[in-house]
Amino acid sequence: GAVPGGPGGAVYAATKAYEKSLSSSLAREMEKFGVGVTCVMPGAVRTDFKDGMSDALCWKMPFYPRSAGYVASVAIRAMIKGDSQVTPG
């Protein structure tokens, strides 16, 4: 998944980039022990988190924001398949 940066979102973008890098490294390191790691990098998810960002374009596209249940089901399927990364939404 893309990790776009932008004005006012530097810490958020950096945190997502770190999560992606850490998960990728852990997946490779833990593979020899039979432990899987799946990094879930969703797009917009309809939760209370968006309350302060209702002007963002992603909330205005009716097909884009996903429910938490949808994201969770895609993430669980990816984990069961052994995927190291999934981008639901």
N, CA and C of each residue as an Amber inpcrd file, in Angstrom:
protein
   267
   0.8130000  -1.1870000   0.0000000   0.0000000   0.0000000   0.0000000
   0.8560000   1.2500000   0.0000000   0.3430000   2.2450000  -0.6210000
   1.0400000   3.5260000  -0.6720000   1.0140000   4.1970000   0.6960000
   2.0230000   4.9570000   0.9730000   2.1090000   5.7090000   2.2260000
   2.3400000   7.1670000   1.8460000   1.2590000   7.8470000   1.4060000
   1.4380000   9.2290000   0.9540000   1.6550000  10.1850000   2.1160000
   2.5190000  11.1260000   1.9170000   2.7260000  12.1730000   2.9040000
   2.0260000  13.4350000   2.4420000   1.8720000  14.3540000   3.3280000
   1.2330000  15.6050000   2.9510000   1.2940000  16.5730000   4.1110000
   0.9430000  17.8200000   3.8550000   0.9620000  18.8290000   4.9210000
   0.0950000  18.4060000   6.0930000   0.6360000  18.4700000   7.2740000
  -0.1040000  18.1090000   8.4800000  -0.1730000  16.6190000   8.7460000
   0.3850000  15.8130000   7.8630000   0.2910000  14.3690000   8.0360000
   1.6300000  13.6650000   8.0910000   2.6820000  14.4030000   8.4080000
   4.0280000  13.8200000   8.3860000   4.1760000  12.6700000   9.3790000
   3.7300000  12.8700000  10.5990000   3.8870000  11.8220000  11.6210000
   3.0500000  10.6040000  11.2610000   1.8360000  10.8240000  10.7830000
   0.9650000   9.7170000  10.3870000   1.5940000   8.9120000   9.2440000
   2.0630000   9.6030000   8.2070000   2.6760000   8.9210000   7.0680000
   3.9440000   8.1770000   7.4820000   4.7500000   8.8050000   8.3270000
   5.9850000   8.1640000   8.7880000   5.6760000   6.9200000   9.6190000
   4.6470000   6.9970000  10.4400000   4.2650000   5.8530000  11.2690000
   3.8020000   4.6930000  10.4000000   3.0000000   4.9780000   9.3650000
   2.5500000   3.9120000   8.4680000   3.7290000   3.3050000   7.7040000
   4.6680000   4.1290000   7.2800000   5.8480000   3.6190000   6.5750000
   6.6760000   2.7270000   7.5030000   6.8040000   3.1390000   8.7610000
   7.5410000   2.3400000   9.7390000   6.8450000   1.0030000   9.9630000
   5.5270000   1.0250000  10.1000000   4.7610000  -0.2040000  10.3110000
   4.9960000  -1.1790000   9.1590000   4.9860000  -0.6590000   7.9470000
   5.1940000  -1.5000000   6.7640000   6.6020000  -2.1050000   6.7540000
   7.5900000  -1.2990000   7.0580000   8.9760000  -1.7660000   7.0840000
   9.2120000  -2.7710000   8.2120000   8.7200000  -2.4670000   9.3980000
   8.8760000  -3.3670000  10.5410000   8.2020000  -4.7160000  10.2680000
   6.9830000  -4.6740000   9.7560000   6.2620000  -5.9170000   9.4800000
   6.9740000  -6.7680000   8.4430000   7.4960000  -6.1230000   7.4160000
   8.2240000  -6.8510000   6.3750000   9.4610000  -7.5330000   6.9520000
  10.1990000  -6.8170000   7.7680000  11.4030000  -7.3900000   8.3910000
  11.0430000  -8.5150000   9.3490000  10.0130000  -8.3050000  10.1690000
   9.5930000  -9.3470000  11.1140000   9.1180000 -10.5930000  10.3860000
   8.3970000 -10.4170000   9.2820000   7.9190000 -11.5770000   8.5210000
   9.0860000 -12.4450000   8.0690000  10.1420000 -11.8070000   7.5740000
  11.3190000 -12.5730000   7.1250000  12.0600000 -13.2050000   8.3010000
  12.1940000 -12.4640000   9.3850000  12.9310000 -12.9900000  10.5480000
  12.1940000 -14.1320000  11.2400000  10.8760000 -14.0540000  11.3110000
  10.1030000 -15.0350000  12.0650000   9.6990000 -16.2520000  11.2530000
   9.8830000 -16.1900000   9.9410000   9.5030000 -17.2930000   9.0620000
  10.1570000 -18.6110000   9.4730000  11.4320000 -18.5600000   9.8690000
  12.1470000 -19.7950000  10.2370000  11.5820000 -20.4510000  11.4930000
  10.7880000 -19.6980000  12.2780000  10.1560000 -20.2380000  13.4780000
   8.6960000 -20.6340000  13.2280000   8.2460000 -20.5030000  11.9830000
   6.8710000 -20.8360000  11.6520000   5.8650000 -19.7820000  12.0870000
   6.3450000 -18.5760000  12.3410000   5.4710000 -17.4800000  12.7730000
   5.2430000 -16.5500000  11.5940000   3.9770000 -16.3040000  11.2890000
   3.6360000 -15.4040000  10.2010000   3.3570000 -14.0050000  10.7040000
   3.6120000 -13.0330000   9.8670000   3.3310000 -11.6320000  10.1710000
   2.5930000 -11.0560000   8.9750000   1.4490000 -10.4520000   9.2160000
   0.6650000  -9.8220000   8.1550000   0.4760000  -8.3530000   8.4950000
   0.9830000  -7.4950000   7.6440000   0.8300000  -6.0470000   7.8040000
  -0.4570000  -5.6300000   7.1030000  -1.3730000  -5.0450000   7.8510000
  -2.6500000  -4.5950000   7.3000000  -2.5610000  -3.0890000   7.0790000
  -2.6560000  -2.6790000   5.8140000  -2.5320000  -1.2650000   5.4400000
  -3.8170000  -0.8210000   4.7480000  -4.8900000  -0.6190000   5.5210000
  -6.1590000  -0.2580000   4.8850000  -6.1720000   1.1760000   4.3980000
  -7.0860000   1.4260000   3.4950000  -7.3640000   2.8050000   3.1030000
  -8.2700000   3.4110000   4.1670000  -9.1940000   4.2200000   3.7460000
 -10.1180000   4.8590000   4.6850000 -11.0710000   3.8210000   5.2800000
 -11.2070000   3.8360000   6.6030000 -12.0910000   2.9230000   7.3180000
 -13.0870000   3.7650000   8.1080000 -14.3690000   3.4370000   7.9700000
 -15.4050000   4.2020000   8.6750000 -15.3460000   3.9130000  10.1800000
 -14.7310000   4.8170000  10.9190000 -14.6630000   4.7410000  12.3830000
 -14.7570000   6.1670000  12.9250000 -14.7140000   6.3140000  14.2340000
 -14.7320000   7.6440000  14.8490000 -13.4570000   8.4260000  14.5430000
 -12.4130000   7.7550000  14.0920000 -11.1360000   8.4030000  13.7800000
 -11.3100000   9.5210000  12.7570000 -12.2470000   9.3590000  11.8430000
 -12.4240000  10.3200000  10.7550000 -13.0960000  11.6180000  11.1880000
 -13.6280000  11.6890000  12.4020000 -14.4110000  12.8540000  12.8240000
 -13.6920000  14.1810000  12.5980000 -12.3910000  14.2360000  12.8030000
 -11.6590000  15.4780000  12.6060000 -11.1760000  15.6910000  11.1860000
 -11.5030000  14.7430000  10.2850000 -10.9930000  14.8220000   8.9140000
 -12.1090000  14.6890000   7.8890000 -13.2920000  15.1260000   8.2040000
 -14.4290000  14.8930000   7.3160000 -14.3170000  15.6190000   5.9830000
 -13.4040000  16.5840000   5.8540000 -13.2340000  17.2910000   4.5880000
 -12.3200000  16.5580000   3.6080000 -11.6310000  15.5220000   4.0510000
 -10.7070000  14.8010000   3.1770000 -11.4760000  14.1340000   2.0350000
 -10.8710000  14.1100000   0.8640000 -11.5080000  13.5660000  -0.3330000
 -11.9590000  12.1140000  -0.1570000 -11.1860000  11.3140000   0.5560000
 -11.5120000   9.8890000   0.6800000 -12.8790000   9.6550000   1.3200000
 -13.3530000  10.5590000   2.1590000 -14.6580000  10.3920000   2.8140000
 -15.8020000  10.8040000   1.9000000 -15.4920000  11.4930000   0.8170000
 -16.5240000  11.9840000  -0.0920000 -16.8010000  11.0240000  -1.2460000
 -15.9500000  10.0230000  -1.4270000 -16.1470000   9.0380000  -2.4840000
 -16.9690000   7.8900000  -1.8980000 -18.1900000   7.6820000  -2.3840000
 -19.0780000   6.6950000  -1.7560000 -18.5450000   5.2640000  -1.7720000
 -17.7040000   4.9190000  -2.7330000 -17.1990000   3.5500000  -2.8470000
 -15.9160000   3.3220000  -2.0510000 -15.2790000   4.3900000  -1.5640000
 -13.9380000   4.2270000  -0.9850000 -13.9070000   3.8500000   0.4890000
 -14.5200000   4.6070000   1.3990000 -14.3990000   4.2180000   2.8090000
 -14.9990000   2.8280000   3.0340000 -14.2750000   1.9900000   3.7450000
 -14.7280000   0.6220000   4.0180000 -15.1470000   0.4930000   5.4740000
 -15.9820000  -0.4670000   5.7460000 -16.3730000  -0.7230000   7.1370000
 -15.2440000  -1.4710000   7.8360000 -15.2130000  -1.3580000   9.1490000
 -14.2000000  -2.0720000   9.9290000 -14.3500000  -3.5830000   9.7370000
 -15.5820000  -4.0570000   9.6140000 -15.8260000  -5.4840000   9.4000000
 -15.2430000  -5.9820000   8.0930000 -15.3810000  -5.1780000   7.0340000
 -14.8120000  -5.5490000   5.7410000 -13.2900000  -5.6370000   5.8350000
 -12.6770000  -4.6170000   6.4190000 -11.2180000  -4.5940000   6.5460000
 -10.7420000  -5.7950000   7.3590000 -11.4390000  -6.0830000   8.4510000
 -11.0570000  -7.2210000   9.2980000 -11.1680000  -8.5460000   8.5360000
 -12.2390000  -8.7270000   7.7630000 -12.4050000  -9.9970000   7.0450000
 -11.3310000 -10.1780000   5.9720000 -10.9780000  -9.0920000   5.2670000
  -9.9110000  -9.1700000   4.2640000  -8.5730000  -9.4610000   4.9490000
  -8.3340000  -8.8190000   6.0820000  -7.0800000  -9.0210000   6.8210000
  -6.9680000 -10.4570000   7.3220000  -8.0390000 -10.9980000   7.8320000
  -8.0020000 -12.3790000   8.3450000  -7.7520000 -13.3700000   7.2170000
  -8.4020000 -13.1610000   6.0710000  -8.1590000 -14.0520000   4.9250000
  -6.6940000 -13.9930000   4.4910000  -6.1290000 -12.7900000   4.4710000
  -4.7200000 -12.6360000   4.0820000  -3.8090000 -13.3400000   5.0860000
  -4.1290000 -13.2080000   6.3650000  -3.3170000 -13.8550000   7.4020000
  -3.3630000 -15.3780000   7.2430000  -4.5440000 -15.9120000   7.0060000
  -4.6930000 -17.3600000   6.8440000  -3.9370000 -17.8570000   5.6190000
  -3.9330000 -17.0460000   4.5380000  -3.1890000 -17.4170000   3.3240000
  -1.6820000 -17.2940000   3.5150000  -1.2500000 -16.5720000   4.5520000
   0.1720000 -16.3930000   4.7850000   0.7610000 -15.1860000   4.0860000
  -0.1000000 -14.2670000   3.6600000   0.3840000 -13.0460000   3.0140000
   1.1130000 -12.1730000   4.0380000   2.1880000 -11.5460000   3.6160000
   2.9220000 -10.6840000   4.5500000   2.3700000  -9.2610000   4.5570000
   1.5380000  -8.9280000   3.5480000   0.9490000  -7.5810000   3.4910000
  -0.3800000  -7.6350000   2.7740000  -1.3180000  -6.8240000   3.2290000
  -2.6080000  -6.7180000   2.5700000  -3.0770000  -5.2680000   2.6480000
  -3.7150000  -4.8170000   1.5680000  -4.2070000  -3.4350000   1.5150000
  -5.6970000  -3.4710000   1.1920000  -6.5440000  -3.6900000   2.2160000
  -7.9920000  -3.7070000   1.9490000  -8.5240000  -2.2870000   1.7710000
  -9.2890000  -2.1030000   0.7270000  -9.8850000  -0.7800000   0.5030000
  -9.1110000   0.0460000  -0.4770000
